[in-house]
Each structure stands twice: as C-alpha cells, then as structure tokens.
Amino acid sequence: MDLGTEIAADARLLILQELADQVDGRLYDKHLQRVLAVNMIRRTMDWVRTELGAMKELGAIKIHKPADGEVWIAELLPFGQEHLDRFRVIEGISRPKSRP
C-alpha cells in the first residue's frame, strides 16, 4: 500500500470514529476536516469530500447535501459501525484497534 492510499485509509477510519462518537452519528464536512487536521492529516475540502464520496460508495456512510450545496453532512451507516465494532472489514478503511 502506498503512502497516499494509507493516509486515505487512516483518514476514513478517523471519520468513522468521529461519526460514531456523535449522538446522532452525523457531522458536517468542515468539522471532519478539522478532526483530520488535528490528527496530522491536513487536506483540502475537495480531498475530504472525495474521501466521503469513497466511503459512501463502500457503504460505510450516507451523505446529505442540503439545498444550498455548501455543506455536506456525513452520517454513519450500520455497515460502517460494524467495521468499527470489528464485525466486518471494509477494504479501503484502516482496521480499528481495540478501543478503551
């Protein structure tokens, strides 16, 4: 796995984990971009949205786009949660370590 692919897989895991920490399993894209930056993955909004799109295609999340199109809201789906819970493996997303 090359470095770019590994960073993307790690970013996708961080996104799933952050969504899982939310009461309703949802967050908007700008917040997710900040979460990635705090974890040393500093990328443009286009990059973040590309990764969100890939995660949607993998069945891990759903994306809501309000009418204005300015904001994307990511929502954790059961398949994504199963990956976090280590019941399934989603190729293209890093595997979670045991959480305390």
N, C-alpha and C positions, 0 to 999 in steps of 0.2 A: 504494500500500500504506500503510495507516495505521500509526501508531507501535506499537500493540499487536500487530498482525499481524507487523510487522517484528521486534519483540522476540521473539515466539514462534518465528519462523523462525530467528533467530540462536541462540536457546536450543537448538533442535533440532539445529542444526549442532554446537554445543558438546558436546551429549550424544553425538552420533555420534562426534566426535573423541575424547572421553574413553573411550568404549567401545572404540574401535579401538586405543587405547594400552594396553589391558589384555591380558594373556597369553591369557585365555580369552574376551575380548570381552564380559565381564559386569561389572556393578556394581549395587549396591543403590541405591534411590531417595534415601536420606539423603545418600549420598556425592555423587550427581549434583546434589542441591540445593546442597551446599557448593561444588561446581565452578561452578555458575551464579552463586552469591553472590560468589565470588572474581572473577568476570568482570562484576560490577556488575549482575547480574540477580537481585535478591533477591525471591523469591516464596515463597508458602506451599507446603506439601507437596501440598495439593489441586491447586494450579496445576501443579506439577511432574508429578503423576500424570495430570492432564488432557493435558499435552503428551506424556507417554509413551504414553498411550492413542491420541492422534492419530498418533504415529509408528508405532505398531503397525498402525493402520488403513492407513497409507501403505505398509506392508510393509518398513519400514526396521529394525524391531526386533521381538523377541519379549519378552513379559513373563511371568515366572514368579512365582507367588504361593504361597509356602509355606502349609501348612495353617493357621497362626495368622493369616494375612492382615495381619499387622502390617508386613511388609516386601514391597516389590516389587523384583524383580531384573530389570533390563533386559539383553537380550542382542542384540548386533549381528547382523543377518542379512546374507547376501550382497548383497541389493539396497541396503542401507544402505552397505555397503562400496563398492559400485560408484558410489554418489553421491560418497563421499569421494574415490575414485580418478578422478572426473570422466569415468567411462564412461557414466553416466546422470544424468539430472536428476530429482530428486523435488520436485515442486511443493509448496510449503509449508515447505521446508527451505532455508535460505540456501545459496548455492553456495560451495563451499570455494575459498579462494585457494590458490595454489601453496604447498606446504609445503616447508621446507628439508630 
